[in-house]
Amino acid sequence: MTMEIELIFKIAAVGIIVSILTQVLSRSGRDEQATMTSLAGLVVVLMLLAQKIAELFDLVKTLFEF
């Protein structure tokens, strides 16, 4: 149970940091860097989720003995 909550907190922390950086960069006139920051945050979150999905597939595979 703590693993799921920890994952949610990690995703929320990445989202907060990315949103703050995006706002600062866009207000200073650096819209391209703000977009790249948003994309980098999305990639980080997708990598976190991809690891958990891979663990889920391994669990299902061992559960059904494939």
Secondary structure as a PSIPRED ss2 file (coil, helix, strand):
# PSIPRED VFORMAT (PSIPRED V4.0)

   1 M C   1.000  0.000  0.000
   2 T H   0.000  1.000  0.000
   3 M H   0.000  1.000  0.000
   4 E H   0.000  1.000  0.000
   5 I H   0.000  1.000  0.000
   6 E H   0.000  1.000  0.000
   7 L H   0.000  1.000  0.000
   8 I H   0.000  1.000  0.000
   9 F H   0.000  1.000  0.000
  10 K H   0.000  1.000  0.000
  11 I H   0.000  1.000  0.000
  12 A H   0.000  1.000  0.000
  13 A H   0.000  1.000  0.000
  14 V H   0.000  1.000  0.000
  15 G H   0.000  1.000  0.000
  16 I H   0.000  1.000  0.000
  17 I H   0.000  1.000  0.000
  18 V H   0.000  1.000  0.000
  19 S H   0.000  1.000  0.000
  20 I H   0.000  1.000  0.000
  21 L H   0.000  1.000  0.000
  22 T H   0.000  1.000  0.000
  23 Q H   0.000  1.000  0.000
  24 V H   0.000  1.000  0.000
  25 L H   0.000  1.000  0.000
  26 S H   0.000  1.000  0.000
  27 R H   0.000  1.000  0.000
  28 S C   1.000  0.000  0.000
  29 G C   1.000  0.000  0.000
  30 R C   1.000  0.000  0.000
  31 D H   0.000  1.000  0.000
  32 E H   0.000  1.000  0.000
  33 Q H   0.000  1.000  0.000
  34 A H   0.000  1.000  0.000
  35 T H   0.000  1.000  0.000
  36 M H   0.000  1.000  0.000
  37 T H   0.000  1.000  0.000
  38 S H   0.000  1.000  0.000
  39 L H   0.000  1.000  0.000
  40 A H   0.000  1.000  0.000
  41 G H   0.000  1.000  0.000
  42 L H   0.000  1.000  0.000
  43 V H   0.000  1.000  0.000
  44 V H   0.000  1.000  0.000
  45 V H   0.000  1.000  0.000
  46 L H   0.000  1.000  0.000
  47 M H   0.000  1.000  0.000
  48 L H   0.000  1.000  0.000
  49 L H   0.000  1.000  0.000
  50 A H   0.000  1.000  0.000
  51 Q H   0.000  1.000  0.000
  52 K H   0.000  1.000  0.000
  53 I H   0.000  1.000  0.000
  54 A H   0.000  1.000  0.000
  55 E H   0.000  1.000  0.000
  56 L H   0.000  1.000  0.000
  57 F H   0.000  1.000  0.000
  58 D H   0.000  1.000  0.000
  59 L H   0.000  1.000  0.000
  60 V H   0.000  1.000  0.000
  61 K H   0.000  1.000  0.000
  62 T H   0.000  1.000  0.000
  63 L H   0.000  1.000  0.000
  64 F C   1.000  0.000  0.000
  65 E C   1.000  0.000  0.000
  66 F C   1.000  0.000  0.000
